[in-house]
Structure formats: C-alpha cells, structure tokens
Amino acid sequence: MNNRLQLSQINIGEDLPDWRLEKIFEGDVPTREDYLGAPLLILFFSLGCPGCLGRAIPYANRIVYENGDKIQVMGIHTNFDGVDYSLAQFAKAKEEFHFRFPFYKDYNFDTTFLNYGAGGTPHWILVDRNGKVVYSIFGSDPNNALLRLDYMIHEVKTEKQ
C-alpha cells in the first residue's frame, strides 16, 4: 500500500529503502546489503528519550543475547530536536547501557527517521532475511509494542526461506 502523502518510503512487503547514516565510532557505515541473509531489527532511538534508555535499548540487548546470529540488530540514533551529541557522550552511553549491537547517527539528525516514517523514539523496523520490510511500530511499552515485536521476531526467525 502506498503512503498517500509520501511521508514514508517504507511499505510492508517491499524492500527496505537505503538509509543515510554517519559513523560514530571506528569502522564504516554498513549498507542494507550487509544485513541480507538474516532478519534485521532496526531501533531508532535517542539518548534524550527516557523510553529508549529505560526499555528499548535493554530490549534490543536482550534480543541480541537470546537470539545470537538468528537475528541482527542495528541502532540508529536520531534526534528530531537537533541536539548534537559528542563522541564522549556516545561512548559513555555505549558503556553505561552495555550496547550489544552497533549503532550509527542518522544523517542530518533525522533523515532516515523521516524517510522511514518513524513515529517518534523508540521506533522499530523489522526486516526479513531477504531485505523486505515485515513490521514497523513505535513505542516501548512491554505490553504493547515490545510484545508485538516478540511475536513478529519469532515469526520472521522461523519462516522458511
């Protein structure tokens, strides 16, 4: 289904569009193709978001811990308020919240966030092993967004190729 206002380039069942990201730490920014072969869970988060820090990042860490190589997780730090965090702030957060997944900065604070039609932070995009968008949901409520994500992750992990 096409988005009538073209606010989002994401369509369920279609290929994940390209992202525009910047590296924070050493190494290159991956491409979408680097994640083909296993499902990918993308977390849009912000260091200024209490729900991200208190629930979303721990949830993403749990997904990595419990699933090993059955699912990949990537974070995109977005900031629609335009606050520029320093490398030291990112390094402190990486240590304090024990990130188990790589994360990158959104280009110009929120380019990919807007292109993917995210509803705020945290926002989740689930992609199957072939690069098709399976699910997109905003929030970190354990009895709503995270519960739904658990069901969708289970389905995408166990689907036949």
Order of alpha helices (4+ residues) and beta strands (2+ residues): beta-beta-alpha-beta-alpha-beta-alpha-beta-beta-alpha
